[in-house]
Amino acid sequence: MRLDGLDVLIMMRREIGLVIENTCTRSDEDESRIIIKNEKVHVNLFFGLSPYAPGHIVIEPRNNVHDITELNADHWNTLSKWIPIVSKAMKVILTEIFDRKVEKIYICSFNKSEEYPVHIHLIPRYELFSKKGPELLVSDEKILIPLIIRDKIVNKMKKVLTSLN
Protein backbone atom coordinates (compact mmCIF):
# COMPACT_ATOMS: atom_id res chain seq x y z
CA MET A 1 0.00 0.00 0.00
CA ARG A 2 1.40 3.39 -1.03
CA LEU A 3 1.29 6.10 1.63
CA ASP A 4 1.16 9.66 0.42
CA GLY A 5 1.31 12.92 2.35
CA LEU A 6 -2.39 12.92 3.08
CA ASP A 7 -2.35 9.35 4.39
CA VAL A 8 0.48 10.25 6.74
CA LEU A 9 -1.47 13.28 8.03
CA ILE A 10 -4.53 11.15 8.65
CA MET A 11 -2.49 8.55 10.52
CA MET A 12 -0.66 11.18 12.60
CA ARG A 13 -3.54 13.54 13.34
CA ARG A 14 -3.67 12.95 17.12
CA GLU A 15 0.07 13.36 17.60
CA ILE A 16 0.14 16.40 15.32
CA GLY A 17 -2.74 17.97 17.24
CA LEU A 18 -0.78 17.80 20.47
CA VAL A 19 2.23 19.45 18.84
CA ILE A 20 0.17 22.21 17.28
CA GLU A 21 -1.83 23.01 20.39
CA ASN A 22 1.31 23.25 22.51
CA THR A 23 3.54 25.23 20.15
CA CYS A 24 1.32 27.78 18.47
CA THR A 25 -0.42 30.71 20.13
CA ARG A 26 -3.48 32.20 18.48
CA SER A 27 -1.71 35.43 17.44
CA ASP A 28 1.27 33.52 16.01
CA GLU A 29 -1.09 31.20 14.20
CA ASP A 30 -3.14 34.04 12.73
CA GLU A 31 -0.14 35.88 11.31
CA SER A 32 1.62 32.82 9.96
CA ARG A 33 -1.34 31.60 7.94
CA ILE A 34 -2.05 34.86 6.08
CA ILE A 35 -1.65 34.47 2.33
CA ILE A 36 -2.95 37.84 1.09
CA LYS A 37 -4.02 40.80 3.20
CA ASN A 38 -4.77 44.18 1.68
CA GLU A 39 -7.45 46.88 1.74
CA LYS A 40 -9.85 44.73 -0.32
CA VAL A 41 -9.37 41.12 0.76
CA HIS A 42 -7.95 38.81 3.40
CA VAL A 43 -7.02 35.28 2.24
CA ASN A 44 -5.73 32.81 4.81
CA LEU A 45 -5.19 29.13 5.40
CA PHE A 46 -7.75 27.81 7.86
CA PHE A 47 -5.63 26.47 10.68
CA GLY A 48 -8.02 26.25 13.56
CA LEU A 49 -8.57 23.08 15.49
CA SER A 50 -10.99 21.67 12.91
CA PRO A 51 -10.22 22.37 9.25
CA TYR A 52 -12.62 20.43 7.02
CA ALA A 53 -9.70 19.20 4.90
CA PRO A 54 -5.97 19.90 4.64
CA GLY A 55 -5.53 23.15 2.75
CA HIS A 56 -8.95 24.60 3.68
CA ILE A 57 -8.72 28.32 2.83
CA VAL A 58 -10.86 31.29 3.89
CA ILE A 59 -11.48 34.40 1.78
CA GLU A 60 -12.84 37.47 3.51
CA PRO A 61 -13.74 40.57 1.56
CA ARG A 62 -12.80 43.38 3.94
CA ASN A 63 -16.12 44.10 5.64
CA ASN A 64 -17.79 44.56 8.99
CA VAL A 65 -21.05 42.77 8.23
CA HIS A 66 -22.26 39.60 9.87
CA ASP A 67 -24.83 38.45 7.32
CA ILE A 68 -24.11 37.55 3.71
CA THR A 69 -27.13 39.58 2.60
CA GLU A 70 -25.38 42.74 3.82
CA LEU A 71 -22.39 42.42 1.47
CA ASN A 72 -22.26 45.26 -1.06
CA ALA A 73 -21.30 45.24 -4.76
CA ASP A 74 -17.64 45.93 -3.95
CA HIS A 75 -17.50 42.91 -1.61
CA TRP A 76 -19.05 40.67 -4.29
CA ASN A 77 -16.62 42.00 -6.92
CA THR A 78 -13.74 41.13 -4.61
CA LEU A 79 -15.09 37.63 -4.07
CA SER A 80 -15.69 37.20 -7.82
CA LYS A 81 -12.07 38.10 -8.47
CA TRP A 82 -10.43 35.99 -5.76
CA ILE A 83 -12.51 32.80 -5.54
CA PRO A 84 -11.53 31.45 -9.00
CA ILE A 85 -7.88 32.50 -8.66
CA VAL A 86 -7.47 30.94 -5.21
CA SER A 87 -9.38 27.79 -6.21
CA LYS A 88 -7.16 27.19 -9.24
CA ALA A 89 -4.01 27.75 -7.19
CA MET A 90 -5.30 25.39 -4.47
CA LYS A 91 -5.85 22.57 -6.98
CA VAL A 92 -2.27 22.78 -8.25
CA ILE A 93 -0.44 23.50 -4.99
CA LEU A 94 -2.34 21.11 -2.71
CA THR A 95 -2.11 18.28 -5.25
CA GLU A 96 1.66 18.83 -5.33
CA ILE A 97 2.10 19.06 -1.55
CA PHE A 98 -0.11 16.12 -0.57
CA ASP A 99 0.58 13.95 -3.63
CA ARG A 100 -3.14 13.40 -4.05
CA LYS A 101 -5.29 15.06 -6.70
CA VAL A 102 -7.69 17.77 -5.58
CA GLU A 103 -10.86 16.80 -7.45
CA LYS A 104 -13.10 19.67 -6.43
CA ILE A 105 -13.14 22.83 -4.38
CA TYR A 106 -16.27 23.26 -2.28
CA ILE A 107 -17.42 26.76 -1.40
CA CYS A 108 -19.54 27.65 1.61
CA SER A 109 -20.13 30.39 4.14
CA PHE A 110 -20.72 30.00 7.86
CA ASN A 111 -20.91 32.92 10.17
CA LYS A 112 -21.58 31.60 13.64
CA SER A 113 -19.56 34.20 15.50
CA GLU A 114 -20.05 37.92 15.86
CA GLU A 115 -16.28 38.04 16.29
CA TYR A 116 -15.69 37.48 12.56
CA PRO A 117 -17.27 39.29 9.60
CA VAL A 118 -18.70 37.40 6.62
CA HIS A 119 -16.15 35.14 4.94
CA ILE A 120 -16.13 32.31 2.39
CA HIS A 121 -14.61 28.86 2.95
CA LEU A 122 -12.88 27.05 0.07
CA ILE A 123 -12.56 23.38 0.99
CA PRO A 124 -10.58 20.94 -1.15
CA ARG A 125 -11.90 17.44 -1.79
CA TYR A 126 -9.12 15.02 -2.56
CA GLU A 127 -9.37 11.89 -4.68
CA LEU A 128 -10.14 8.81 -2.61
CA PHE A 129 -11.70 10.84 0.23
CA SER A 130 -14.56 8.73 1.52
CA LYS A 131 -16.54 11.83 2.53
CA LYS A 132 -18.00 13.94 -0.27
CA GLY A 133 -20.41 16.84 -0.51
CA PRO A 134 -22.07 17.90 2.75
CA GLU A 135 -20.70 14.79 4.49
CA LEU A 136 -17.25 16.42 4.41
CA LEU A 137 -18.58 19.27 6.55
CA VAL A 138 -19.83 17.01 9.32
CA SER A 139 -16.96 14.55 9.39
CA ASP A 140 -15.51 13.52 12.74
CA GLU A 141 -12.16 13.00 10.99
CA LYS A 142 -10.71 16.49 11.30
CA ILE A 143 -7.11 16.69 10.17
CA LEU A 144 -4.62 19.01 11.79
CA ILE A 145 -1.73 20.19 9.67
CA PRO A 146 1.85 20.26 11.00
CA LEU A 147 3.40 23.71 11.10
CA ILE A 148 6.00 22.83 8.46
CA ILE A 149 3.31 21.80 5.97
CA ARG A 150 1.17 24.82 6.86
CA ASP A 151 4.15 27.06 6.06
CA LYS A 152 4.75 25.27 2.77
CA ILE A 153 1.11 25.77 1.69
CA VAL A 154 1.08 29.43 2.74
CA ASN A 155 4.41 30.23 1.04
CA LYS A 156 3.48 28.55 -2.25
CA MET A 157 0.04 30.21 -2.28
CA LYS A 158 1.64 33.60 -1.51
CA LYS A 159 4.08 33.20 -4.37
CA VAL A 160 1.35 32.40 -6.89
CA LEU A 161 -1.26 34.88 -5.66
CA THR A 162 1.05 37.87 -5.20
CA SER A 163 2.29 37.41 -8.76
CA LEU A 164 -1.35 37.76 -9.93
CA ASN A 165 -2.31 40.60 -7.60
C-alpha positions as CSV (number, residue, x, y, z in Angstrom):
1,M,0.0,0.0,0.0
2,R,1.4,3.4,-1.0
3,L,1.3,6.1,1.6
4,D,1.2,9.7,0.4
5,G,1.3,12.9,2.4
6,L,-2.4,12.9,3.1
7,D,-2.3,9.3,4.4
8,V,0.5,10.2,6.7
9,L,-1.5,13.3,8.0
10,I,-4.5,11.2,8.7
11,M,-2.5,8.5,10.5
12,M,-0.7,11.2,12.6
13,R,-3.5,13.5,13.3
14,R,-3.7,12.9,17.1
15,E,0.1,13.4,17.6
16,I,0.1,16.4,15.3
17,G,-2.7,18.0,17.2
18,L,-0.8,17.8,20.5
19,V,2.2,19.4,18.8
20,I,0.2,22.2,17.3
21,E,-1.8,23.0,20.4
22,N,1.3,23.2,22.5
23,T,3.5,25.2,20.1
24,C,1.3,27.8,18.5
25,T,-0.4,30.7,20.1
26,R,-3.5,32.2,18.5
27,S,-1.7,35.4,17.4
28,D,1.3,33.5,16.0
29,E,-1.1,31.2,14.2
30,D,-3.1,34.0,12.7
31,E,-0.1,35.9,11.3
32,S,1.6,32.8,10.0
33,R,-1.3,31.6,7.9
34,I,-2.0,34.9,6.1
35,I,-1.7,34.5,2.3
36,I,-2.9,37.8,1.1
37,K,-4.0,40.8,3.2
38,N,-4.8,44.2,1.7
39,E,-7.5,46.9,1.7
40,K,-9.9,44.7,-0.3
41,V,-9.4,41.1,0.8
42,H,-7.9,38.8,3.4
43,V,-7.0,35.3,2.2
44,N,-5.7,32.8,4.8
45,L,-5.2,29.1,5.4
46,F,-7.7,27.8,7.9
47,F,-5.6,26.5,10.7
48,G,-8.0,26.3,13.6
49,L,-8.6,23.1,15.5
50,S,-11.0,21.7,12.9
51,P,-10.2,22.4,9.2
52,Y,-12.6,20.4,7.0
53,A,-9.7,19.2,4.9
54,P,-6.0,19.9,4.6
55,G,-5.5,23.1,2.8
56,H,-8.9,24.6,3.7
57,I,-8.7,28.3,2.8
58,V,-10.9,31.3,3.9
59,I,-11.5,34.4,1.8
60,E,-12.8,37.5,3.5
61,P,-13.7,40.6,1.6
62,R,-12.8,43.4,3.9
63,N,-16.1,44.1,5.6
64,N,-17.8,44.6,9.0
65,V,-21.0,42.8,8.2
66,H,-22.3,39.6,9.9
67,D,-24.8,38.4,7.3
68,I,-24.1,37.5,3.7
69,T,-27.1,39.6,2.6
70,E,-25.4,42.7,3.8
71,L,-22.4,42.4,1.5
72,N,-22.3,45.3,-1.1
73,A,-21.3,45.2,-4.8
74,D,-17.6,45.9,-3.9
75,H,-17.5,42.9,-1.6
76,W,-19.1,40.7,-4.3
77,N,-16.6,42.0,-6.9
78,T,-13.7,41.1,-4.6
79,L,-15.1,37.6,-4.1
80,S,-15.7,37.2,-7.8
81,K,-12.1,38.1,-8.5
82,W,-10.4,36.0,-5.8
83,I,-12.5,32.8,-5.5
84,P,-11.5,31.4,-9.0
85,I,-7.9,32.5,-8.7
86,V,-7.5,30.9,-5.2
87,S,-9.4,27.8,-6.2
88,K,-7.2,27.2,-9.2
89,A,-4.0,27.8,-7.2
90,M,-5.3,25.4,-4.5
91,K,-5.9,22.6,-7.0
92,V,-2.3,22.8,-8.2
93,I,-0.4,23.5,-5.0
94,L,-2.3,21.1,-2.7
95,T,-2.1,18.3,-5.2
96,E,1.7,18.8,-5.3
97,I,2.1,19.1,-1.5
98,F,-0.1,16.1,-0.6
99,D,0.6,13.9,-3.6
100,R,-3.1,13.4,-4.1
101,K,-5.3,15.1,-6.7
102,V,-7.7,17.8,-5.6
103,E,-10.9,16.8,-7.5
104,K,-13.1,19.7,-6.4
105,I,-13.1,22.8,-4.4
106,Y,-16.3,23.3,-2.3
107,I,-17.4,26.8,-1.4
108,C,-19.5,27.7,1.6
109,S,-20.1,30.4,4.1
110,F,-20.7,30.0,7.9
111,N,-20.9,32.9,10.2
112,K,-21.6,31.6,13.6
113,S,-19.6,34.2,15.5
114,E,-20.1,37.9,15.9
115,E,-16.3,38.0,16.3
116,Y,-15.7,37.5,12.6
117,P,-17.3,39.3,9.6
118,V,-18.7,37.4,6.6
119,H,-16.1,35.1,4.9
120,I,-16.1,32.3,2.4
121,H,-14.6,28.9,2.9
122,L,-12.9,27.0,0.1
123,I,-12.6,23.4,1.0
124,P,-10.6,20.9,-1.2
125,R,-11.9,17.4,-1.8
126,Y,-9.1,15.0,-2.6
127,E,-9.4,11.9,-4.7
128,L,-10.1,8.8,-2.6
129,F,-11.7,10.8,0.2
130,S,-14.6,8.7,1.5
131,K,-16.5,11.8,2.5
132,K,-18.0,13.9,-0.3
133,G,-20.4,16.8,-0.5
134,P,-22.1,17.9,2.7
135,E,-20.7,14.8,4.5
136,L,-17.2,16.4,4.4
137,L,-18.6,19.3,6.5
138,V,-19.8,17.0,9.3
139,S,-17.0,14.5,9.4
140,D,-15.5,13.5,12.7
141,E,-12.2,13.0,11.0
142,K,-10.7,16.5,11.3
143,I,-7.1,16.7,10.2
144,L,-4.6,19.0,11.8
145,I,-1.7,20.2,9.7
146,P,1.9,20.3,11.0
147,L,3.4,23.7,11.1
148,I,6.0,22.8,8.5
149,I,3.3,21.8,6.0
150,R,1.2,24.8,6.9
151,D,4.1,27.1,6.1
152,K,4.8,25.3,2.8
153,I,1.1,25.8,1.7
154,V,1.1,29.4,2.7
155,N,4.4,30.2,1.0
156,K,3.5,28.5,-2.2
157,M,0.0,30.2,-2.3
158,K,1.6,33.6,-1.5
159,K,4.1,33.2,-4.4
160,V,1.3,32.4,-6.9
161,L,-1.3,34.9,-5.7
162,T,1.1,37.9,-5.2
163,S,2.3,37.4,-8.8
164,L,-1.4,37.8,-9.9
165,N,-2.3,40.6,-7.6
